[in-house]
Amino acid sequence: AQKITQTQPGMFVQEKEAVTLDCTYDTSDPSYGLFWYKQPSSGEMIFLIYQGSYDQQNATEGRYSLNFQKARKSANLVISASQLGDSAMYFCAMREGSYGQNFVFGPGTRLSVLP
Amino acid sequence: GAVVSQHPSRVICKSGTSVKIECRSLDFQATTMFWYRQFPKQSLMLMATSNEGSKATYEQGVEKDKFLINHASLTLSTLTVTSAHPEDSSFYICSAQGQVIGNTIYFGEGSWLTVV
């Protein structure tokens, strides 16, 4: 069974607008971490944001915020004021356990920012 | 954030030869390093997990004799693709975790391997 689901294979957004990338996850472990990574065409993976399962507040990092809805098991990434450089693949990932090494990725969403 | 460096970024080798890819954590001690492979337009596929000083744990379906992983120090892990074949052409990326960076895993830049 898929542990991480990203239902949007591709997304378009106008420059300067906000966009939400969906991510739902499945785990029975009460302790887990959720991550978002950006992969530009060059291939490198860039860490964007982290949300722990016990964190009370939604994580924010600059223009990135994570809309964490624990009961719904969703961890959507919100990018505000989109820039052309935001065009890339975005991967949602989950690690189960406090220091677990079981790290799984979603299939990714390709975001294209339009001028 | 923490820095993980991967080298080479691109390599072309002949069929039957071996090629080594290095993954270094530059500013922290990486107790665990991960090696992934990514096919075009697909997500990352975990190949193996290596803990410093011990043998790597390979995922099902990954040939351990073909993809040799060494994690001899807390800052260096290597992936050696032996007897390379054109089907081994792919994007390989490493990541590392360490106590100083908490729960986050940081990735290297990745390596494009082309076997001709």
Interface residues (C-beta under 8 A of the other chain):
Chain A: G33 F35 Y37 S42 G43 E44 M45 I46 F47 Y50 G52 F91 R95 S98 Y99 Q101 F103 F105 G106 P107 G108
Chain B: G1 T32 F34 Q38 Q42 S43 L44 L46 T49 F91 I93 S95 Q97 N103 T104 I105 Y106 F107 G108 E109 G110 W112
